[in-house]
Amino acid sequence: MPVVDAREGNHPTGDPDQISIVRPDTQEKLLSQTDDNLSQKLSAADAGLVSNTDVEGQVSRDLDDTFGDEAGAEIHYKTCDWWHAGILMLAENVSLGVLALPQAIAILGFVPGLLLILVIGLIAFYTGFVIGQFKLAYPKVGSFADCGEMMAGRIGREVMAVGSLLILVFIMAAHILSFAIALNVITDHATCTVIFSVVGLIISFLIGLPRTLKNVSYLSIFSSISIVVAVTIAMAAIAMAKPDAGHVFLVRPNVPLVKGLGPVMNIILAYAGHVAFFGFYSELKNPRDFPKALAIMQIPVISFYMLISGVIYYYAGPYVASPALASASPLIRKVAFGVALPTIVVAGVVNGAVACKQVYIRVWSGTNVIHQNSFKAIGSWVGICAALWTFAFIIAEAVPDFNLLLGLIAALFSSWFSFGLPGVLWLYMNKGKWLSTKRKMALTVVNFGLCGLGAAICVMGMWSSGWELHRGAAGQPFSCANNWKPSIESQI
């Protein structure tokens, strides 16, 4: 006999108190869907009670999320296991930032440099965890723009959307710039630098065409391996050659504040991946797995950063180059840059994928286009990718100095997305409970401190970057000249 479907919304009138008769040939499908939905709701409720990541008791039991119900969709986005997300985060973070750290220590001194790498890394670990908590509490949030809308309406959304998109595009630009630097080193500046940048643009655009992060995650494995191997090769070669071994400063004297802020910005940029975390967490099969993904990224990153920056600075001395691979001998330098090319490309592609996804979802909001393989779906994705990568290329050519571009990114964007805004997210999640317990009071102080830290980094970083720009450190835009500097001899 036919079954009666009294679920809300299944009657043409939308009245849940009315019933409708379902055809016999759809009974089995309906019963299956009902059982699946009931199972999902029970699982979600149970997870909300016992999840060890819901330390504040705020996990939402709303099953809606960024990509909605993907049943029957041609394209599925929620396909990442925790290790997929961890590898993506690792590839995104262990890339350009690590190449500037040895020189940062050379300018600041051994002790303050390593302490900053450790302390900023631990702060970044905490703020990444806060972002994951916010995602669990509000599953529909898929980006900082969604957070902005939730907290400050349409204006908040637009401000956050522009800011998060710009930092991702600036990072993409830094990877195009690094690709040109690498080819200049490998080929001894065989042709115009702009041509190398165009090659990097085309390669990055093509590799970034897959729409799901799971596909990109497999490339991220090679990316992570390549940067570790490249830096290890350079580190071992420098340690054996000992170009200026032991000539180090525990604390570098007489460094002007405005000059010392530059390397601090480069250390901050090494932990600048947070703007993409909502995108990574959104494509997890189980969002409650985010702490494992965060840990598999952050713990090795802090250790690796401290090891390679300390060793390279100790053996290369005060004139260590940035990017750090350039501190090795000419032959080893070429080998190291060649091995590092996959991470220079793929890490940029990971950020590009998140940036393009934000625009893509915004363009087709309220439709099912993003889950289709239609000409409209694929064509619009390709167009968005092409537009953003072209914009990144223009930025890379407009600011062709590696360290200055990294400093600008850290000051303008990383200050907020990696430090200041996570503090705001925690305060929003816990509004009305800031002083409820001693633990809450302590965390309230910590997160207000993060807001202040973000503001301080932004203001002081912009001061330092503005000073560098004023003295002409940016270089000549769209120049064919070689765009890498082999030492810091003239910079102190």
N, C-alpha and C positions, 0 to 999 in steps of 0.2 A: 504494500500500500504506500501511497505517497507520504513523505514526511512533512511535517509542518516546520517552517523556518520562522522563528519569532525574534531573530536577531535584529538589533537596531539598524535601520537603514536599508533592510532588504525589502521592505514594502515600498511600492512606488510613492507613497505619501511620506515616507520617512518616519512614520509614527511607530515607535517601538511597541506600543500596546496593541497594534494590529498584527495580524498574521497573514502569511501568504502560502499558497500550496506550491510545492516544488515538484517538478516533473519526475517521474520514477527513474528516468535514465540519468538523472543528476544526483540521485540520493547518495550513492556511494562516495562521489566526489565531495558533496557537502559535508557528510559525516566525517570524512577524512580531514577536511579543512578545519572543522569544528574541534576535532581532537587535537590537531596540531596547534591551533591557537590557544586552547586551554592549557596544553603542555607548556607552551612558551610563557604564558602568563604566570603559571605556577613556578616555573624555573626562575623567571625574573623576580618574582616576589621573594622566593627563597634566597636568591643571590643578594637581594637588597638587605636581607636580614643578617646574612652570615659573611658577606664579602669582606675579606681582610684588607681591602683597599679603601673601604668606606669608613675610615677612621673617625669621621665627623658625623656619621649617620645620615648622609644626605644623598645616597644613591636614589635616583628617580626610578620608579617602576613603570614609567611611560615607555611603551615599546617603540614608539616612533623615534627615528633617528635621522641622520643627515640624508641618507639615501632611501629611506622609506622601505616599503615592502618590495623586495626584489624577486618574489615568486613569479615565474614565467617571463622574466625580463631576458632580453638577448645579451645584455652586458651586466655582469655582477661585479660590484665594487668591494663588498665586504668579504674578501677572500683571503686576507692576510692572517697567518698564524703569528704568535707573538715574536717568533724569531725573524720572520719577514720584516716586521716593523723595526725590530732591533737593528737588523742589518741596514735598513734604509736610514735609520737615524745615525748609525755609525758612519756610513758613507757620506752622509750630509755634513757631519761635524768634522771627521778626520780627513780634511782635505787642505784647503788653502790656509786655514788658521795655523796649522802646525808649522807651515813653512816660514812664518814670520816670528815664531817664538824664540829661537836662539838669538836673533838680533835684539829682540825685546829685552832679554836677560842681559845682553851685552851693554845695553844703554842704562838699564836700571841697576845692575849688579846681581851677583849670584843669589844672595839671600832674599832680597825683596822680590826678585823675579820669580823664583820658585815658590815662595809663599803666596804670591798673587795667583799663580797658576792653580795651586791647591785650593785656596780659599774661594776664588771665583768659581772653580769647578764644583765645589760642594754647594755653594749657593745656587748654581745652575741646576744641580741635581734636585734640590728642594723645589725650585720653581717649576721644573718639569713635572714633578709629582703633583703640584697644585693644579697644573693644567689638566692632568689626567683625572684628578678628583672632580674638577669642574665639568669635564666631559661626562663622567658618570652621573653627576647630579642633574645635568641638563643634556640628555642624549641628542636633542635636535641641533645642538651647537656643533657646527662643522668648521668654524674658522673664528678668528678674532673679530671679524666683522659681525658675526652672529652674536658674539658677546657684547659688542658695542650696542647693537640694537636692543638687546635684553636690558642693558643697564642704562642706556641714554637715548633710546628711541632711534628715529631715522638718522638724526645728525650723528649720533654715536656710531651707527652702522657705517655711514659713509666715511667718516674720519678713519675708523679702523680698517675699512676695506682698502682705502687708498694707501694707508701706511703699511699694511701687511703685504699688499701687492708690490709696493715700491721696494721694500727690503728684499723680497725674493728676486725682483728684477735686477737690483743692484748686485746681489750675490751672483746671479747668472752672468752679469757683466764682468765681475771679478774673475770668473772662470774663463770667459773668452779672453780676457787680458792675460791670464796665466797661460792659456794655450799658446798665445802669440809669444810670450816670454820663453816658453819651453822650446818652440820651434826656432826661435832666434839663437838659443843656446846650442841646440842640436845641430843646426845647419851653419853656425857661425854667421848669422844674419845674412842668409843667402839671397833674400829678396825683401821687398817692402813689408814692414810690420803690418800694415793694413791688410795686405793679402793674407797673411797668416791668421789675422783676426776673422776674415771672411771665411776661411776654411774651417776655423773653430765654430763659427756661427752655423754653417751648413751641417757639419757633423752633429752638433748638439741638437739642432732642430730635427734631424732625421731620427736620431736615437730616442728623442723625447716624444715621438708620435703615439706609442701605446697609451691607451686611456686609463689603464688600471695600474696601481702601484705595485701589485704583486709581480707583474711582468718586469717592472723596473728593478724590483728587489733582487732578482737573480744577477743582473748586471752589477748591482751594488756589492755583491760578494767579491767580484773581480776588482771593483773599485777600492774596496777596503784593503784587499791583499796588495794591490799595486802600490798604494801610498806607504804601507808598512815596509814593503820590500825596498822601495826606492829610498826612503829615509834611512833604512838600516844599511843599505849599500853606501850611501853618502856618509853616514855616521862612522861605519867601520873604516872606510877609506881615510876620513879625516883623522880618526884616532891613530891609524897606522902612520900617516904622514906627519902628524903633529906640527902643523904649520906655525903655531904659536902656543904650544901646550903650556898650561899652567899660568899664563899671563891673564889672570882674571881679577876682577874686583868683587869682593864680597858685597860692598855697597859702593856704587860708583859716585865719586864726589863731584860737586859743582855742576850738576845737571839742572838746567833751568826747569821750572815747573812746567812751562808751556811745552818744552821739548820732551820732558818725561811723560807727559800725558799720551803722546803718540804710541809708545810701546804698550802702555796700559790698555789703550783702545784695541790694539792688536790681540792682546790676551783675552779681552772681553769678546772680540769677534770669534775667537776659537770656540766659544760656547754659544754661538748665535743661532742655533738650530730651532729654537723654541717656536718661531713663527710658523713652522710647518708641522708642529706636533699634533694639532687638532686634525690635520689632514691624515696623518699616520694613524692616529687613534680611531678615526672614523671608519677606516677600512679594515680594522681588526674584526675577525670572526667573533671574538669574545672581548669586548672592551675592558673587562675587568683584568685582562692580562697585561695592561699597560705598564705596571711596575716592573715586570720581568723584561719587557722591551727596553724600558728606560735604563735598567741596571746593566743589561748586556752592552749598552752603549756607553754610559757615563763612567763606570768604574774603569774599564780599559782605557778610555780616552784620557782621564786625569793622569793615570800611571804612565801612559805613552808620552803625553805632552811633557811631563816632568823629566822623564828619562832622556828623550832625544834632545830636548832643549839644553839640559844641563851638560850632557856629554859633548855635543857639538860646540857649545860655547867654551867648555874647558879646553878642548884641543885646538879649536880654530882661533881662539883669542878674541880680543875686542873688535876686530875687523870682520867678524862673521857676516856673511851676506844674507840678504833677504830678497827672494826666497832662499831658504837655507840650503837647498840642493846646490846652489851656485858656490858654496864654500869649498867644495871638493875640487880635485885637480880637473883640468879641462876634459880628459877622457872620462873619468868617473862621473863628472858633472853631466856629460851627454848621456851616459848610460842611465844615470838616475832619473834625469828628466824624461828619457824615453820610457822607462818603466812606470813613471808617474802619470803618463798621459791618460791611461784609463780613468784614474780618479779625478784628474783635472776636468775630463769630459763628463763622466757619469755623475759626480757630485753636483755639477751644475745642472745636469738633466733632472736630478731628483728635485731640486728646488724649482726648476722650470715646470715640472709636472704638477707640483702643488700650486704654483701660481696660475697655471693655465686651468687647472681644475676649479679654482675659486671663481674665475671669470666664467667658465663654462657652466657651472651650476647656477651662477647668478643670471646668466643670459636665459637659460631654459627653466628657471624656477617656476613651479606650478604646472609643468608639463612632464611627460615621460620620455622626452627626446634623448636625455643622457643615457637611457637604458636601451637605446635602439641602435641598429646598424644601418640606418637609412642614410641617404645622401646628405640630408640636412644635418644629421647628427655628426657624421664623419667630417663633412665639409666645414662646418662651423668649428669643430675641434682643430682641424688643420689650420684654419684661418687665425684662430686665437693664438696657437703656438707660433705661427709665423710672425704675427704682430709683436708678441712679447719678446721673442728672441731678437727681432730687429731693433726694438727699443733698447734691449740689453747691449747690443753691439754698439749703438750710438753712445751709450754711457761709457762703455769701455774705451772708446776712442776719444771721448771728451775729457776723461781723466786717466791718462795712460801711466800714471805712477802707481805701482802696486801697493806700497805701504799707505799712501795717502787715500787711495780708494777704500782700502780695508778700514782705515780710521774713520772715514766719513760714514761708512755703513754702521760701524759700531756706535758712533756718536748719535746719529740720526735715528736709528731703528733698534739696534740690539739693546740699547739702554732701556727701552720700554718693553719690547716683546720678550726679552729674556729675563728682565729683572723687575721693572716697575709695574707692568700690567699684571703679571701673576699675583703680585701683592694685592692689587685692586680686585682681582677675581676672588681671592680668599676672603677679603673683607665683605664682598657682595654675598658670597655663599653663607657667611656666618653673621649677617646683619641681625641685630637684636640679641646676639649671643656673645658679643665681644668680651664681656666681663662676667660671663656666667660661671666660669671656673678659673682656678689659678692657671691651668694649662691654656685655656682660651685667652686669658689676659696676656700670657707670655707670647703666644702666637700672634695676637693682635699687635703687640709691640714690634715683633719681627716683621710682620707684613706691612705695617706703616713704614718701618725702616726700609723695606724693599722699594716702596713708592718713592721715598726720598733718595735712595741710592740711584734709581733710574733717572730721576730729575738731575741729580748731580753729575752723573756720567754724561748725560745729554748736553748740559750747559758747558761743562769743562771740555768735553770732547769737541764740541763745535768751536770753542775758543782755540783749541790747539790746531784743528783742521783749518780754520780761518787764517791763523798765523802762517801755516805752511802754504796755503794758497796765495796769501799776500806776497810772500817771498818768491813766488814763481815755482814752487815745488811740483806743481801738477804736470809740468811738461807741455809740449806742443800738441794740441788736439789733431787727430787724423794725420799724424806724422809717420813717415816711412822709417824714421830713425830707430835704432836698437832701443828697446824699452826695458832693459834690466840693468840694475846697478850691482856691481860685484862686491862692494864693501860699504862700511859706514864711516870710512876715514874722514870724509868731509862733512859728516852730519853731526858731529859732536862739537 
